[in-house]
Amino acid sequence: MIKRKKLLIGLILLLCISLMTGCSKLLSFISSDAEGSKMSKKILVCLENDDSEGIESMLCDITKSSPDTDEEIVAALKFFDGKVT
């Protein structure tokens, strides 16, 4: 009987601790949807303004070091014709 009470108290304590720390607002949370939306808007602005350096600045180091990166950015700028609304 005493073991059951200790086990029950331990489980309740563990549950309370995990619930209190699971969704803390003190920890910064970055939403992938929000970040994706920000990056999409930034890419569209760069495409609209023919800003190849802006697009290149958003790429990772591995992609930047690819020999075809500059050509692909120029092709994307040529493909994109118009204004963003």
N, C-alpha and C positions, 0 to 999 in steps of 0.2 A: 504494500500500500504506500509506503514511504517512497519507494523507487518510482512509482507511478506519479506521485505528486512532484518529485524532483524533475522527472522527465517532462511532465506537463509544464511546469514553471520554466524549465529550460527552453522548451519549444516556443512557448509564448514570448519569452524574452528574445529569442532569436528572430522570431517573426516581427516583433516590434522594432528591433534594431534594423532589420533589413528593409522594413517599410519606411522608417524615418530617414534612412540614408539613400534610398533608391532614386528619388526624384527631387533632390535638393536643388534649390535655385541658386545656391552658392557656387555650384559647379557650372562652368560655361558649357553650353550645349550648342553645337553648330548643326543646324538642319541642312541635310544634303539638298533638299528642295530649294531652300532659300539661297544657298551658295550657288547651286546650278542656275537659278534664275538671275542672280547677280552677274555671273560669268557670261551667261547668254546675252544679257543686255550690253555688257562691255564688249563682247565680240561683235555684236550688231553695230555698235557705235564705231568700232574700228573699221568694220567693213564699209560702212556708210562714208566714212572720212578717208578711205584708202590709207589707213594707218597700219602698214605692215610691221613696223617696230612695236606697236601696241599689241598686235596679235602674237608676235614672237615673244614678247615679255611674259605672256601667260603660259607659254609652253614649258615643260620640264626640261632639265639639262640633257637628258637622253634624246628627246625629240629635237631639241635645238642642234645637237651635234650631227644629226642625220644630214647627208649631203643633199637630199631632195627637199628639205624643209622650205628654203627660200622660194624654190620653184612652185611648190604647192601653195604657199601663201599668195604669190603673185597670181596663180591660176584662180584661187578663191576670190581675190579682189576683182579680177576680170569677170568672173562668173556673176558676182553680185552686182546687179545694176538696179539702182533705184534708191528710194529713201525709205527709212523706217518710220512707220506711223504707230 
